């Protein structure tokens, strides 16, 4: 006979269709000081070659007579702090619901909010007095908050409900409204594979001419360059902010 042992199951049983996924999409704001430029190449190996050369002599066309002059710029890697681990504490609202699978009716957001508030404020539809409504631009979903407890819970149990908007009837999905706070965030340094920071650029040309000169130089394969995807230049005396998003290349 085996000894008795108390077991606690901490898993969550759910159907595959009801699983919610948390997707972390990086969007990093990178300060760009005056006299510098960010250049992104189409291929990572080109950026690596430019970094290995470190110093680059860029020829410029100065004045109407196109006299040649040169400037020396430094190529350094772009290191970003990226999230490596994220923990969140989630809390379900007792008075709010999340309305999704909304129809595309081509009407203004406020008009759609008015129609949904009108529908869900009626007790015959299982609703109650609506205290607040909010349209989530990033997902196209709507949060409705009721003044009384129990209304949201009853609607969530139904899961789906048919709403009347104008002369049409549409089925929308009702889900719990979750709010979260970050309880643990760990970061790690990540080097951009296709982007290079150019520093030490003097203020000898106007912004457009300098941008063109830099792009022409770093596209030349004979100088170690290659096809340029984007180039952003900030003249001396100014500051800029570059936004890095997930690389789809």
Secondary structure as GFF3:
##gff-version 3
##sequence-region A 1 249
A	DSSP	three_ten_helix	16	18	.	.	.	ID=ss1
A	DSSP	beta_strand	27	33	.	.	.	ID=ss2
A	DSSP	beta_strand	36	41	.	.	.	ID=ss3
A	DSSP	alpha_helix	44	53	.	.	.	ID=ss4
A	DSSP	beta_strand	55	62	.	.	.	ID=ss5
A	DSSP	beta_strand	67	100	.	.	.	ID=ss6
A	DSSP	alpha_helix	109	120	.	.	.	ID=ss7
A	DSSP	three_ten_helix	123	125	.	.	.	ID=ss8
A	DSSP	beta_strand	130	136	.	.	.	ID=ss9
A	DSSP	beta_strand	141	146	.	.	.	ID=ss10
A	DSSP	alpha_helix	151	158	.	.	.	ID=ss11
A	DSSP	beta_strand	160	165	.	.	.	ID=ss12
A	DSSP	beta_strand	168	199	.	.	.	ID=ss13
A	DSSP	alpha_helix	207	218	.	.	.	ID=ss14
A	DSSP	three_ten_helix	221	223	.	.	.	ID=ss15
A	DSSP	beta_strand	228	234	.	.	.	ID=ss16
A	DSSP	beta_strand	239	245	.	.	.	ID=ss17
###
